[in-house]
Amino acid sequence: MVAITSPRSPRPLHPLHAILLAFPLPLFLGALLSDFAYRASFQIQWANFSSWLIAGGLLVGGFALLWALVDLIRSGAGRRRRAAIYFIVLLAMWVLGFINALVHAKDAFAIMPEALYLSAIATILALVAAWMGYSGYQSREAV
């Protein structure tokens, strides 16, 4: 069996970009789970954990966003639409994560329920961005 790649398929991610893209999803997911734990227990440390995880997701997600911007600028006409959508999803994830960080900067008792909703949306956007980024080449089997 031979795997043949379609010429119209997008290029795979650079390995460093793939590493950077691997971090926002688990960090934002951890923040979402910490927000659920805070909502259930009202232990302030859960809100602190969530803030730290969001900060980490924003830091690494910012580098992935910068890489996606450079990739968008350098992409050819055939890849520009997909690169633009990928960049927009990463940008939306980062902006909502930043707003979520601002919400988490308030008093711990004042962050609910906005923090939970923002964490959920940022996690979903991180999942979509990771899915789009890792989809890469689509191969078909040839005999």
VOBA-1610 file (N, C-alpha, C; in pm, whole numbers, padded with zeros to 5 digits, always signed):
BEGIN
Met+00082-00118+00000Met+00000+00000+00000Met+00087+00124+00000Val+00039+00224-00070Val+00109+00351-00080Val+00012+00461-00043Ala+00055+00553+00038Ala-00028+00668+00072Ala+00005+00781-00024Ile-00095+00827-00093Ile-00077+00937-00187Ile-00148+01059-00131Thr-00078+01169-00129Thr-00139+01291-00077Thr-00200+01370-00189Ser-00309+01432-00158Ser-00377+01516-00256Ser-00300+01646-00273Pro-00277+01693-00394Pro-00200+01816-00412Pro-00272+01940-00363Arg-00403+01936-00351Arg-00478+02052-00307Arg-00490+02058-00155Ser-00444+01956-00087Ser-00452+01953+00059Ser-00355+02055+00118Pro-00387+02105+00236Pro-00298+02202+00299Pro-00169+02136+00347Arg-00067+02218+00364Arg+00060+02173+00419Arg+00043+02135+00565Pro+00119+02037+00612Pro+00113+02007+00757Pro+00181+02119+00835Leu+00153+02122+00962Leu+00213+02224+01049Leu+00362+02200+01066His+00433+02309+01085His+00574+02299+01124His+00576+02234+01263Pro+00675+02150+01293Pro+00677+02082+01424Pro+00671+02177+01543Leu+00738+02291+01536Leu+00733+02386+01648Leu+00594+02447+01662His+00530+02475+01551His+00393+02527+01555His+00299+02421+01614Ala+00322+02295+01579Ala+00239+02187+01634Ala+00256+02177+01786Ile+00378+02196+01833Ile+00402+02193+01978Ile+00330+02309+02046Leu+00340+02429+01987Leu+00273+02545+02046Leu+00122+02527+02045Leu+00069+02465+01941Leu-00075+02446+01930Leu-00126+02340+02027Ala-00036+02255+02075Ala-00077+02148+02166Ala-00111+02199+02306Phe-00067+02317+02343Phe-00084+02364+02480Phe-00218+02433+02511Pro-00272+02520+02426Pro-00392+02592+02466Pro-00512+02504+02501Leu-00534+02396+02428Leu-00651+02312+02457Leu-00646+02253+02599Pro-00539+02184+02641Pro-00542+02131+02778Pro-00540+02240+02885Leu-00476+02354+02856Leu-00474+02460+02957Leu-00612+02524+02973Phe-00680+02553+02862Phe-00814+02609+02873Phe-00914+02505+02927Leu-00894+02379+02891Leu-00979+02274+02947Leu-00958+02262+03097Gly-00834+02271+03142Gly-00806+02269+03285Gly-00870+02387+03356Ala-00870+02504+03291Ala-00936+02621+03350Ala-01086+02598+03360Leu-01144+02537+03258Leu-01287+02507+03262Leu-01319+02410+03376Leu-01238+02307+03390Leu-01260+02211+03499Leu-01239+02277+03636Ser-01143+02367+03645Ser-01122+02441+03771Ser-01241+02531+03801Asp-01300+02590+03698Asp-01419+02672+03719Asp-01537+02587+03766Phe-01550+02467+03710Phe-01654+02376+03759Phe-01630+02339+03906Ala-01504+02314+03941Ala-01472+02280+04080Ala-01499+02399+04172Tyr-01470+02520+04126Tyr-01499+02638+04207Tyr-01649+02657+04226Arg-01724+02635+04118Arg-01869+02650+04129Arg-01928+02549+04227Ala-01870+02430+04232Ala-01921+02326+04322Ala-01878+02347+04467Ser-01758+02402+04489Ser-01706+02408+04626Ser-01689+02549+04681Phe-01677+02648+04596Phe-01648+02786+04635Phe-01519+02799+04714Gln-01423+02709+04687Gln-01289+02721+04741Gln-01211+02814+04648Ile-01163+02925+04701Ile-01103+03030+04620Ile-00982+02980+04542Gln-00912+02880+04593Gln-00793+02832+04524Gln-00827+02777+04386Trp-00947+02724+04366Trp-00986+02675+04233Trp-00992+02791+04133Ala-01038+02906+04177Ala-01039+03024+04090Ala-00896+03069+04058Asn-00806+03055+04156Asn-00665+03088+04131Asn-00603+02991+04030Phe-00632+02862+04045Phe-00581+02764+03948Phe-00629+02800+03808Ser-00755+02834+03798Ser-00812+02868+03669Ser-00741+02989+03609Ser-00714+03089+03689Ser-00643+03208+03641Ser-00504+03173+03589Trp-00434+03087+03660Trp-00300+03048+03617Trp-00306+02969+03486Leu-00401+02879+03475Leu-00413+02800+03354Leu-00450+02888+03233Ile-00535+02985+03256Ile-00572+03077+03148Ile-00451+03159+03104Ala-00372+03205+03201Ala-00251+03282+03168Ala-00155+03197+03084Gly-00139+03071+03119Gly-00054+02982+03040Gly-00109+02960+02901Gly-00240+02940+02891Gly-00302+02923+02760Gly-00287+03046+02673Leu-00297+03164+02734Leu-00279+03288+02658Leu-00134+03306+02613Leu-00040+03270+02698Leu+00101+03285+02663Leu+00136+03199+02542Val+00110+03070+02553Val+00146+02979+02444Val+00055+03001+02324Gly-00073+03029+02349Gly-00166+03056+02240Gly-00128+03182+02163Gly-00068+03278+02230Gly-00021+03399+02162Gly+00090+03368+02063Phe+00182+03279+02101Phe+00288+03239+02008Phe+00231+03159+01890Ala+00133+03071+01917Ala+00069+02998+01808Ala-00007+03094+01716Leu-00069+03195+01774Leu-00139+03296+01695Leu-00042+03375+01608Leu+00072+03411+01663Leu+00174+03482+01586Leu+00224+03396+01470Trp+00245+03268+01496Trp+00289+03176+01391Trp+00182+03164+01282Ala+00054+03158+01323Ala-00054+03150+01225Ala-00063+03277+01141Leu-00034+03392+01201Leu-00034+03518+01126Leu+00076+03518+01020Val+00194+03473+01058Val+00304+03465+00962Val+00269+03366+00851Asp+00208+03253+00889Asp+00168+03154+00789Asp+00061+03211+00696Leu-00029+03292+00750Leu-00133+03355+00667Leu-00071+03451+00567Ile+00026+03529+00612Ile+00091+03626+00523Ile+00171+03554+00415Arg+00236+03445+00449Arg+00321+03374+00354Arg+00247+03274+00266Ser+00120+03245+00298Ser+00048+03141+00223Ser+00013+03188+00083Gly+00004+03092-00006Gly-00032+03122-00144Gly-00183+03140-00157Ala-00225+03169-00277Ala-00367+03197-00301Ala-00454+03074-00272Gly-00402+02955-00298Gly-00480+02834-00276Gly-00503+02801-00129Arg-00411+02842-00044Arg-00421+02811+00098Arg-00470+02928+00181Arg-00487+03043+00122Arg-00515+03165+00198Arg-00646+03157+00276Arg-00750+03098+00217Arg-00881+03094+00284Arg-00873+03009+00411Arg-00814+02890+00398Arg-00803+02801+00515Arg-00713+02864+00622Ala-00603+02926+00580Ala-00513+02991+00675Ala-00582+03107+00745Ala-00669+03179+00672Ala-00741+03292+00732Ala-00843+03243+00835Ile-00914+03136+00803Ile-01011+03082+00898Ile-00940+03031+01023Tyr-00829+02961+01004Tyr-00750+02911+01116Tyr-00702+03027+01204Phe-00653+03133+01141Phe-00607+03249+01216Phe-00722+03314+01292Ile-00838+03326+01230Ile-00954+03389+01296Ile-00998+03308+01417Val-00998+03175+01404Val-01037+03090+01518Val-00936+03107+01632Leu-00807+03107+01599Leu-00706+03128+01703Leu-00718+03267+01766Leu-00746+03367+01684Leu-00761+03503+01736Leu-00882+03511+01829Ala-00994+03450+01789Ala-01113+03450+01874Ala-01086+03376+02005Met-01013+03264+01998Met-00977+03191+02120Met-00893+03280+02212Trp-00796+03350+02155Trp-00708+03432+02236Trp-00783+03551+02297Val-00866+03618+02218Val-00940+03734+02268Val-01037+03692+02379Leu-01111+03583+02357Leu-01202+03536+02462Leu-01126+03488+02584Gly-01009+03428+02564Gly-00926+03390+02678Gly-00877+03511+02755Phe-00843+03618+02683Phe-00800+03741+02750Phe-00915+03803+02830Ile-01033+03807+02771Ile-01150+03857+02844Ile-01177+03770+02966Asn-01159+03639+02950Asn-01177+03547+03062Asn-01074+03574+03171Ala-00951+03607+03132Ala-00850+03641+03232Ala-00888+03768+03308Leu-00946+03864+03238Leu-00992+03986+03305Leu-01107+03956+03401Val-01197+03868+03362Val-01307+03829+03451Val-01252+03757+03573His-01153+03669+03552His-01095+03596+03665His-01011+03687+03756Ala-00977+03807+03710Ala-00901+03899+03793Ala-00989+03966+03898Lys-01120+03955+03883Lys-01211+04012+03982Lys-01209+03927+04109Asp-01285+03971+04207Asp-01301+03895+04329Asp-01357+03757+04295Ala-01310+03655+04367Ala-01347+03517+04334Ala-01498+03496+04337Phe-01568+03563+04427Phe-01712+03543+04436Phe-01788+03615+04325Ala-01720+03705+04253Ala-01787+03782+04148Ala-01766+03725+04008Ile-01689+03617+03995Ile-01657+03569+03861Ile-01763+03478+03802Met-01848+03421+03885Met-01949+03328+03834Met-02073+03401+03791Pro-02143+03363+03688Pro-02123+03251+03596Pro-02045+03288+03471Glu-02003+03416+03456Glu-01935+03458+03333Glu-01808+03378+03308Ala-01732+03352+03412Ala-01605+03281+03396Ala-01628+03141+03341Leu-01731+03075+03387Leu-01761+02941+03340Leu-01797+02942+03192Tyr-01878+03036+03151Tyr-01918+03045+03010Tyr-01800+03079+02921Leu-01720+03176+02962Leu-01604+03215+02882Leu-01502+03103+02873Ser-01483+03030+02982Ser-01391+02916+02979Ser-01440+02808+02884Ala-01571+02784+02883Ala-01626+02683+02793Ala-01609+02725+02646Ile-01636+02850+02616Ile-01623+02896+02477Ile-01477+02895+02433Ala-01386+02939+02521Ala-01244+02938+02487Ala-01193+02796+02466Thr-01243+02701+02545Thr-01204+02561+02528Thr-01252+02506+02396Ile-01376+02537+02360Ile-01430+02491+02232Ile-01351+02551+02116Leu-01318+02679+02124Leu-01238+02742+02018Leu-01098+02683+02011Ala-01039+02649+02125Ala-00908+02584+02125Ala-00916+02446+02061Leu-01025+02375+02085Leu-01045+02245+02022Leu-01058+02258+01871Val-01136+02355+01827Val-01153+02377+01683Val-01020+02418+01618Ala-00944+02505+01685Ala-00815+02547+01630Ala-00718+02429+01621Ala-00716+02345+01724Ala-00628+02228+01720Ala-00671+02132+01610Trp-00799+02113+01595Trp-00849+02024+01489Trp-00812+02077+01351Met-00830+02207+01332Met-00794+02267+01203Met-00644+02261+01178Gly-00566+02287+01280Gly-00422+02289+01264Gly-00364+02152+01239Tyr-00414+02051+01308Tyr-00358+01917+01296Tyr-00418+01837+01180Ser-00519+01889+01112Ser-00580+01811+01004Ser-00482+01791+00889Gly-00395+01888+00862Gly-00284+01874+00767Gly-00321+01807+00637Tyr-00231+01721+00594Tyr-00255+01646+00470Tyr-00363+01542+00490Gln-00447+01529+00392Gln-00547+01422+00393Gln-00502+01321+00290Ser-00464+01203+00337Ser-00412+01103+00244Ser-00522+01005+00207Arg-00508+00948+00088Arg-00599+00843+00045Arg-00514+00724+00008Glu-00567+00607+00030Glu-00492+00484+00006Glu-00498+00449-00143Ala-00384+00406-00197Ala-00377+00357-00336Ala-00314+00219-00335Val-00365+00133-00413Val-00312-00004-00419Val-00227-00024-00540
//
